[in-house]
Amino acid sequence: MPFRTVFIAVVIAFALVLGAFLFNQARPKVETEQPSAALIRASGKCAECHLRTQYSVVHEYEMSVHARKGVNCLDCHQPAVGQQKKDHHGFVISTSLTAGNCRSCHENIYQQFLRSRHAAPAWAAVYGEKGLTAEQVNFSETYQPGGTRRPPNPIAHLEGGSAMTSGCEQCHSVGKPNDDGTIGTCTACHTRHTSSVRIARLPSTCGQCHMGPDHSQIEIYEESKHGVMFQAQERLLNLDAPPKTLTTRDMFVPTCATCHMSGINGVGVTHDTSERLSYYLANAISGKRPNYAEAQARMKQVCSQCHTPAIIDRVYSQAEQVVEVTNQRVLSAQELMDGLHKDGILTGPAFSHPIDFVYFNLWHYDGRTSKHGAFMGGADFVQWHGNYPMLERTVQLDSMATALRREHARSK
């Protein structure tokens, strides 16, 4: 073979080898540096694709406590009992995760959550018992009487399906019944893939749902001294501290989670957000909860980690007076409306008369705002966003009722 031919063959071979080497170098490390089948199963095989298509998913996972503790993609995406299974590149997974996946490691937390108003009662507030089993309703009613055994919300129905799906359900699905028999999803508060305690502790996370005229907790918190201090000193707080060892050194300014859920300075951690609540503030007429004394003692124990008993008792005494006065105002309005219905002056379905909206706004917006403001340190919400509009609507109701009775008398 001529030397020239041999030389060309060698050059071509070298070029092919070099090209293959350079091509291999350009491949992602997850494709070229997987030393064991265990690593491929744990993360490499998932990241191989998702680094290209949804990089943020992989990055969020890498930052999570799950990643630091060796909990891998398949541990969470392993189909739970009752979930649909999907063959995905050689692995059997579930793509739609629910609380059923989280409970495999966090069963006690899930059981606490089931007892809360974040569970079935949140869903029932819009859809009633639709989708819930009799067992789920009965269980919820044991802990939240009247919260789940109820008809669908008439306003949500009147507003229509699109408003319910894109509006109401976005928040109330925290208690949605799942096909696998569980309720809700933990990612509503902890977010997907980060599974973050820090995010769940942020007031803005709770404020995604607890905002607006009928449950203005985030606006009240931001006005309160707690909210002002958090805004100024957030960077000094240890929002990543483990729940079981959280102290006032970590969280010397409280967020929503600190008061309603956290185990600060050894106080028990809970995912039942109702456990420390002593009144049904969301109701038109706010009565005491069945566990009133115990719940109030639990919340005061949290308050006492930063405040003296005298301050705590004063706040509770003043707030309970606001509840009493608000109840009286709402009760007067309720009696006025009941009288119109009883006398046949108001007929037809709910929200078919202008006066229906005035009454609803009085208790559902103004009354709730006043009561929440009193317990959470929002002075402006007790008065200008609470009692003042209640007074205004009371005058409107009286005037409208008088006009309706006069018109009804003329029509006879």
VMD Tcl script that draws the C-alpha trace (Angstrom):
set ca {
  {0.00 0.00 0.00}
  {1.53 3.38 -0.98}
  {2.73 5.55 1.91}
  {0.38 8.36 0.89}
  {-2.67 6.09 1.22}
  {-1.57 4.85 4.64}
  {-0.95 8.39 5.81}
  {-4.43 9.51 4.72}
  {-6.04 6.51 6.45}
  {-4.17 7.29 9.68}
  {-5.20 10.94 9.52}
  {-8.86 10.02 8.94}
  {-8.81 7.52 11.82}
  {-7.21 10.08 14.12}
  {-9.79 12.67 13.08}
  {-12.62 10.22 13.81}
  {-11.18 9.37 17.24}
  {-10.62 13.05 18.05}
  {-14.12 13.92 16.85}
  {-15.65 11.18 18.97}
  {-13.64 12.38 21.98}
  {-14.73 16.00 21.52}
  {-18.36 14.97 20.96}
  {-18.27 12.87 24.14}
  {-16.77 15.79 26.05}
  {-19.70 17.96 24.98}
  {-22.27 15.50 26.40}
  {-23.75 16.32 29.83}
  {-21.91 14.80 32.76}
  {-25.07 12.99 33.83}
  {-24.69 10.94 30.62}
  {-20.97 10.25 30.88}
  {-20.23 10.08 34.62}
  {-22.69 7.64 36.16}
  {-20.53 5.26 38.17}
  {-23.28 2.98 39.42}
  {-26.75 1.71 38.67}
  {-27.84 3.16 42.01}
  {-26.91 6.67 40.94}
  {-28.69 6.24 37.62}
  {-31.81 5.12 39.47}
  {-31.58 7.81 42.13}
  {-31.14 10.92 40.04}
  {-28.99 10.61 36.96}
  {-31.58 9.11 34.67}
  {-34.22 11.68 35.65}
  {-31.84 14.63 35.42}
  {-30.54 13.42 32.07}
  {-33.70 14.66 30.37}
  {-35.07 17.22 32.81}
  {-31.86 19.24 32.85}
  {-32.57 19.99 29.21}
  {-36.35 20.42 29.34}
  {-37.13 21.71 32.84}
  {-33.83 22.75 34.38}
  {-35.55 24.58 37.24}
  {-37.14 21.31 38.44}
  {-33.73 19.67 38.86}
  {-32.22 22.81 40.39}
  {-35.05 23.16 42.91}
  {-34.66 19.53 43.90}
  {-30.89 19.96 44.33}
  {-31.53 22.76 46.84}
  {-34.10 20.81 48.85}
  {-33.82 19.00 52.18}
  {-34.95 15.89 50.31}
  {-31.81 16.02 48.18}
  {-29.55 16.51 51.22}
  {-31.14 13.51 52.92}
  {-30.89 11.27 49.86}
  {-34.60 11.21 49.02}
  {-34.61 10.83 45.26}
  {-37.06 11.48 42.43}
  {-38.41 7.94 42.41}
  {-39.02 7.92 46.16}
  {-41.61 10.67 45.71}
  {-42.92 9.67 42.26}
  {-43.40 6.04 43.28}
  {-47.12 5.37 42.70}
  {-49.06 5.32 45.96}
  {-51.99 2.97 46.51}
  {-54.85 3.92 44.22}
  {-52.81 6.15 41.92}
  {-52.56 5.74 38.18}
  {-49.26 4.25 37.04}
  {-47.26 5.31 34.02}
  {-44.33 3.65 32.27}
  {-41.74 6.40 31.91}
  {-38.42 5.52 30.23}
  {-38.26 2.16 31.95}
  {-39.55 3.33 35.33}
  {-43.08 3.00 36.70}
  {-44.07 6.34 38.21}
  {-47.00 8.57 39.10}
  {-46.94 11.99 37.45}
  {-49.76 13.51 39.53}
  {-48.63 13.52 43.14}
  {-50.95 14.01 46.09}
  {-50.73 13.90 49.85}
  {-50.76 10.12 49.32}
  {-47.13 10.28 48.18}
  {-45.97 12.51 51.03}
  {-47.70 10.48 53.74}
  {-45.44 7.49 53.07}
  {-42.84 9.37 55.14}
  {-44.97 12.00 56.88}
  {-48.01 10.07 58.09}
  {-48.38 11.89 61.41}
  {-48.31 15.26 59.67}
  {-50.91 14.07 57.16}
  {-53.24 12.97 59.96}
  {-52.91 16.37 61.62}
  {-53.69 18.04 58.31}
  {-56.82 15.87 57.85}
  {-58.23 17.26 61.10}
  {-57.81 20.87 59.97}
  {-60.01 23.27 58.04}
  {-57.38 23.18 55.30}
  {-58.56 19.64 54.50}
  {-62.12 18.64 53.54}
  {-63.79 21.84 54.88}
  {-61.74 23.97 52.46}
  {-63.11 22.01 49.50}
  {-66.65 21.88 50.90}
  {-66.71 25.67 51.27}
  {-67.06 25.80 47.46}
  {-68.34 22.41 46.31}
  {-70.09 21.06 49.38}
  {-69.78 17.30 49.80}
  {-69.22 16.75 46.06}
  {-66.36 14.33 45.50}
  {-65.96 13.50 49.19}
  {-66.79 10.04 50.50}
  {-69.16 9.55 53.42}
  {-66.20 8.41 55.52}
  {-64.24 11.58 54.73}
  {-67.21 13.78 55.58}
  {-67.85 11.96 58.87}
  {-64.18 12.12 59.85}
  {-63.96 15.84 59.14}
  {-67.19 16.60 60.98}
  {-65.72 15.00 64.09}
  {-63.08 17.73 64.25}
  {-64.72 20.58 62.31}
  {-68.49 20.40 62.98}
  {-70.50 21.94 60.16}
  {-67.45 22.57 58.04}
  {-67.92 19.74 55.53}
  {-71.54 18.60 55.68}
  {-72.91 21.56 53.76}
  {-74.41 22.44 50.35}
  {-72.33 23.93 47.52}
  {-71.64 27.66 47.77}
  {-74.45 29.52 45.93}
  {-72.20 32.42 44.89}
  {-69.62 30.12 43.32}
  {-72.41 28.41 41.39}
  {-73.85 31.73 40.19}
  {-70.45 33.02 39.10}
  {-70.02 29.97 36.88}
  {-67.64 27.10 36.25}
  {-64.76 29.11 34.81}
  {-64.67 31.41 37.84}
  {-64.78 28.39 40.14}
  {-61.98 26.57 38.34}
  {-59.62 29.52 37.82}
  {-60.67 31.35 40.97}
  {-62.16 29.55 43.97}
  {-60.57 26.18 43.30}
  {-57.03 27.52 43.07}
  {-57.07 28.02 46.83}
  {-59.75 25.63 48.02}
  {-58.09 22.67 46.26}
  {-55.78 22.49 49.27}
  {-58.56 20.19 50.53}
  {-59.51 18.57 47.23}
  {-60.44 14.86 47.38}
  {-58.02 12.83 45.25}
  {-58.70 9.71 43.21}
  {-56.35 7.73 45.45}
  {-58.59 8.35 48.47}
  {-56.43 11.05 50.06}
  {-57.23 14.72 50.49}
  {-55.20 17.70 49.37}
  {-51.62 18.23 48.33}
  {-48.71 19.32 50.51}
  {-47.15 21.27 47.64}
  {-49.82 23.97 48.04}
  {-47.72 25.36 50.90}
  {-44.31 23.70 50.51}
  {-44.13 23.95 46.69}
  {-43.10 21.19 44.30}
  {-39.52 19.92 44.25}
  {-38.21 22.44 46.80}
  {-40.47 20.96 49.53}
  {-39.41 24.01 51.48}
  {-40.00 24.83 55.14}
  {-38.73 28.35 54.44}
  {-41.38 28.98 51.78}
  {-44.13 27.55 53.99}
  {-43.08 29.97 56.75}
  {-43.27 33.08 54.57}
  {-46.36 35.26 55.16}
  {-46.63 35.74 51.38}
  {-47.19 31.98 50.97}
  {-50.22 32.07 53.25}
  {-51.20 35.36 51.62}
  {-51.76 33.64 48.28}
  {-55.14 32.55 49.66}
  {-55.63 34.43 52.92}
  {-56.14 37.82 51.33}
  {-58.92 40.05 50.12}
  {-62.05 41.42 51.77}
  {-63.44 38.15 53.13}
  {-60.22 36.82 54.70}
  {-57.77 39.70 54.77}
  {-55.20 38.07 57.04}
  {-52.17 39.01 54.94}
  {-53.21 42.67 54.74}
  {-53.85 42.73 58.50}
  {-50.51 41.04 59.22}
  {-48.62 43.52 57.05}
  {-50.20 46.41 58.95}
  {-49.50 44.86 62.35}
  {-46.31 45.35 64.35}
  {-45.41 41.73 63.59}
  {-45.62 42.37 59.86}
  {-43.66 45.62 60.00}
  {-40.86 43.93 61.95}
  {-40.79 40.98 59.55}
  {-40.46 43.31 56.59}
  {-37.51 45.06 58.24}
  {-35.72 42.02 59.68}
  {-36.52 39.04 57.45}
  {-32.86 38.68 56.45}
  {-31.92 38.16 60.12}
  {-34.34 35.25 60.65}
  {-33.44 31.59 60.24}
  {-36.41 30.52 58.14}
  {-34.75 27.18 57.36}
  {-34.50 26.03 60.97}
  {-35.89 22.50 61.56}
  {-39.44 22.65 63.00}
  {-38.68 20.48 66.01}
  {-35.73 22.60 67.16}
  {-37.06 26.05 66.21}
  {-36.42 28.72 68.83}
  {-36.95 32.45 69.23}
  {-33.31 32.87 68.29}
  {-34.30 31.59 64.83}
  {-37.67 33.34 64.66}
  {-37.71 36.38 66.97}
  {-40.38 37.87 64.68}
  {-43.45 35.67 64.09}
  {-45.01 34.79 60.76}
  {-48.37 33.09 60.22}
  {-46.77 29.66 60.62}
  {-45.03 30.65 63.86}
  {-48.31 31.29 65.64}
  {-50.57 28.72 64.00}
  {-48.28 25.73 63.39}
  {-44.70 25.98 64.61}
  {-43.10 24.33 67.62}
  {-41.20 27.38 68.84}
  {-39.06 26.76 71.96}
  {-40.41 23.24 72.35}
  {-44.11 24.04 71.84}
  {-45.61 21.15 69.86}
  {-45.55 21.34 66.06}
  {-48.92 20.89 64.32}
  {-50.31 20.85 60.80}
  {-53.83 21.31 62.14}
  {-54.12 25.06 61.64}
  {-57.31 25.08 63.73}
  {-55.66 23.66 66.84}
  {-54.89 27.06 68.36}
  {-58.07 28.87 67.26}
  {-60.72 29.52 69.91}
  {-63.53 31.06 67.76}
  {-65.21 30.35 64.43}
  {-64.32 33.79 63.11}
  {-65.34 32.96 59.54}
  {-68.97 32.37 60.55}
  {-71.59 35.10 60.36}
  {-72.17 34.73 64.10}
  {-68.88 33.66 65.65}
  {-69.28 31.15 68.44}
  {-66.63 29.47 70.51}
  {-65.08 26.31 69.14}
  {-65.67 23.06 71.07}
  {-62.03 23.13 72.23}
  {-62.18 26.86 73.08}
  {-60.26 26.77 76.38}
  {-57.60 24.33 75.22}
  {-57.10 26.14 71.90}
  {-56.76 29.51 73.58}
  {-54.27 28.11 76.07}
  {-52.20 26.65 73.21}
  {-52.09 29.96 71.32}
  {-51.30 31.93 74.47}
  {-48.42 29.55 75.09}
  {-46.98 30.55 71.73}
  {-47.58 34.24 72.46}
  {-45.80 33.88 75.81}
  {-42.53 33.04 74.05}
  {-42.27 36.78 73.28}
  {-44.92 38.60 75.37}
  {-45.92 38.92 79.03}
  {-49.21 37.45 80.29}
  {-50.66 40.93 80.90}
  {-50.26 41.94 77.24}
  {-51.61 38.60 75.97}
  {-54.68 38.73 78.20}
  {-55.38 42.34 77.21}
  {-55.27 41.52 73.48}
  {-57.57 38.53 73.94}
  {-60.01 40.47 76.13}
  {-60.26 43.32 73.62}
  {-60.59 40.93 70.66}
  {-63.37 38.98 72.34}
  {-65.25 42.25 72.93}
  {-64.98 43.00 69.19}
  {-66.38 39.53 68.44}
  {-69.31 40.15 70.79}
  {-70.18 43.54 69.28}
  {-69.79 42.26 65.72}
  {-72.05 39.30 66.51}
  {-74.72 41.69 67.78}
  {-74.59 43.80 64.62}
  {-74.71 40.81 62.32}
  {-77.51 39.25 64.36}
  {-79.62 42.43 63.98}
  {-79.06 42.36 60.21}
  {-79.85 38.65 60.12}
  {-83.14 39.18 61.97}
  {-84.07 41.93 59.52}
  {-83.46 39.60 56.56}
  {-85.28 36.70 58.21}
  {-88.30 38.95 58.76}
  {-88.40 39.91 55.06}
  {-88.31 36.23 54.06}
  {-90.88 35.22 56.67}
  {-93.33 37.90 55.50}
  {-92.99 36.86 51.87}
  {-91.36 40.13 50.86}
  {-88.10 38.48 49.75}
  {-88.63 35.42 47.59}
  {-86.64 33.47 45.04}
  {-83.11 32.00 45.13}
  {-80.14 33.40 47.02}
  {-78.57 36.61 45.65}
  {-81.53 37.50 43.46}
  {-82.13 40.87 45.21}
  {-79.76 43.82 45.79}
  {-80.38 43.64 49.54}
  {-78.94 40.10 49.57}
  {-75.54 41.48 48.57}
  {-75.60 44.27 51.15}
  {-76.33 41.78 53.94}
  {-73.71 39.34 52.66}
  {-71.07 42.07 52.48}
  {-71.89 43.17 56.02}
  {-71.09 39.85 57.64}
  {-68.86 38.10 55.09}
  {-66.54 41.02 54.43}
  {-66.86 43.70 57.10}
  {-67.69 41.47 60.06}
  {-64.94 38.96 59.33}
  {-62.41 41.74 58.76}
  {-63.22 43.39 62.06}
  {-62.86 40.13 64.01}
  {-59.64 39.03 62.33}
  {-58.16 42.51 62.74}
  {-58.85 42.44 66.48}
  {-57.00 39.16 67.04}
  {-54.12 39.96 64.69}
  {-53.28 43.56 65.62}
  {-54.77 45.36 62.62}
  {-56.36 48.50 64.06}
  {-57.40 49.95 60.71}
  {-59.15 46.69 59.81}
  {-61.09 46.66 63.06}
  {-62.39 50.14 62.41}
  {-62.27 51.61 58.87}
  {-62.40 48.27 57.05}
  {-64.67 46.62 59.63}
  {-66.95 48.57 61.94}
  {-67.39 51.64 59.76}
  {-68.67 49.75 56.69}
  {-70.82 47.58 58.98}
  {-72.44 50.76 60.27}
  {-72.92 52.03 56.71}
  {-74.47 48.79 55.50}
  {-76.75 48.64 58.54}
  {-78.23 51.99 57.51}
  {-78.53 50.75 53.91}
  {-80.29 47.56 55.04}
  {-82.80 49.49 57.16}
  {-83.56 51.85 54.28}
  {-83.88 49.05 51.71}
  {-86.04 46.93 54.01}
  {-88.40 49.88 54.63}
  {-88.70 50.48 50.89}
  {-89.34 46.79 50.18}
  {-92.07 46.60 52.84}
  {-93.72 49.74 51.47}
  {-93.65 48.38 47.93}
  {-94.97 45.00 49.10}
  {-97.86 46.68 50.91}
  {-98.81 48.65 47.80}
  {-98.84 45.52 45.65}
  {-101.49 43.83 47.79}
}
mol new
graphics top color blue
foreach p $ca { graphics top sphere $p radius 0.5 }
foreach p [lrange $ca 0 end-1] q [lrange $ca 1 end] { graphics top cylinder $p $q radius 0.2 }
display resetview
